Amino acid sequence: MDVTQHLKAINIKLMKTIFLSLTMLFVSTLTFAQNKNAKASIEVDGVCMMCKNRIEKASLKTKGVKSAVWSVDTHELRLIFDENKTDLKSIQKNIAGVGHDTKELKATDEAYNSVHPCCKYREDEVVKEHN
């Protein structure tokens, strides 16, 4: 094999290696890319505007949450968050930590008992008062 053929063979191997490396980098970037403005909604128990403020504040204190709006009427919490920084489980953990249940995670009795008496959404009489 002369020098020219040898250089061509090395050049082809180098091009294949570069192409394969770039392809792998592109695929891994696509695989691990997460949404910086993910939207989700979850159901959160509560009965009043004090609950609304508490739920939204707990959500917004979660690193990566950009928007949190809870509806007193529907109990729906609409969220916009950065999936690179947080996930729904972490947000729900913070909400439960201030005394509010979600479908996925129930607040501890200690956290629930810390909410204002008018916010005791587990008690039928309190719920009736707010309807």
TANORZI-V140020 format. One record per residue. N is the residue number from 0. RES is the residue in one letter. OMEGA is omega as a letter, one per 30 degrees, with the letter a starting at -180 (NA if undefined). Layout:
# TANORZI-V140020
n=N res=RES omega=OMEGA
n=N res=RES omega=OMEGA
This chain:
# TANORZI-V140020
n=0 res=M omega=l
n=1 res=D omega=a
n=2 res=V omega=a
n=3 res=T omega=l
n=4 res=Q omega=l
n=5 res=H omega=l
n=6 res=L omega=l
n=7 res=K omega=a
n=8 res=A omega=l
n=9 res=I omega=a
n=10 res=N omega=l
n=11 res=I omega=l
n=12 res=K omega=l
n=13 res=L omega=l
n=14 res=M omega=l
n=15 res=K omega=a
n=16 res=T omega=l
n=17 res=I omega=a
n=18 res=F omega=l
n=19 res=L omega=l
n=20 res=S omega=l
n=21 res=L omega=l
n=22 res=T omega=l
n=23 res=M omega=l
n=24 res=L omega=l
n=25 res=F omega=a
n=26 res=V omega=a
n=27 res=S omega=l
n=28 res=T omega=l
n=29 res=L omega=a
n=30 res=T omega=a
n=31 res=F omega=l
n=32 res=A omega=l
n=33 res=Q omega=a
n=34 res=N omega=l
n=35 res=K omega=l
n=36 res=N omega=l
n=37 res=A omega=l
n=38 res=K omega=l
n=39 res=A omega=l
n=40 res=S omega=l
n=41 res=I omega=l
n=42 res=E omega=a
n=43 res=V omega=l
n=44 res=D omega=l
n=45 res=G omega=a
n=46 res=V omega=a
n=47 res=C omega=a
n=48 res=M omega=l
n=49 res=M omega=l
n=50 res=C omega=l
n=51 res=K omega=a
n=52 res=N omega=a
n=53 res=R omega=a
n=54 res=I omega=a
n=55 res=E omega=l
n=56 res=K omega=l
n=57 res=A omega=l
n=58 res=S omega=a
n=59 res=L omega=l
n=60 res=K omega=l
n=61 res=T omega=a
n=62 res=K omega=l
n=63 res=G omega=l
n=64 res=V omega=a
n=65 res=K omega=a
n=66 res=S omega=l
n=67 res=A omega=l
n=68 res=V omega=a
n=69 res=W omega=l
n=70 res=S omega=l
n=71 res=V omega=a
n=72 res=D omega=a
n=73 res=T omega=a
n=74 res=H omega=l
n=75 res=E omega=l
n=76 res=L omega=l
n=77 res=R omega=a
n=78 res=L omega=l
n=79 res=I omega=a
n=80 res=F omega=l
n=81 res=D omega=a
n=82 res=E omega=l
n=83 res=N omega=a
n=84 res=K omega=a
n=85 res=T omega=l
n=86 res=D omega=a
n=87 res=L omega=a
n=88 res=K omega=l
n=89 res=S omega=l
n=90 res=I omega=l
n=91 res=Q omega=l
n=92 res=K omega=l
n=93 res=N omega=l
n=94 res=I omega=l
n=95 res=A omega=l
n=96 res=G omega=l
n=97 res=V omega=l
n=98 res=G omega=a
n=99 res=H omega=l
n=100 res=D omega=l
n=101 res=T omega=l
n=102 res=K omega=a
n=103 res=E omega=a
n=104 res=L omega=a
n=105 res=K omega=l
n=106 res=A omega=l
n=107 res=T omega=l
n=108 res=D omega=l
n=109 res=E omega=l
n=110 res=A omega=l
n=111 res=Y omega=a
n=112 res=N omega=l
n=113 res=S omega=a
n=114 res=V omega=a
n=115 res=H omega=a
n=116 res=P omega=a
n=117 res=C omega=a
n=118 res=C omega=a
n=119 res=K omega=a
n=120 res=Y omega=l
n=121 res=R omega=a
n=122 res=E omega=a
n=123 res=D omega=a
n=124 res=E omega=l
n=125 res=V omega=l
n=126 res=V omega=l
n=127 res=K omega=l
n=128 res=E omega=a
n=129 res=H omega=a
n=130 res=N omega=NA
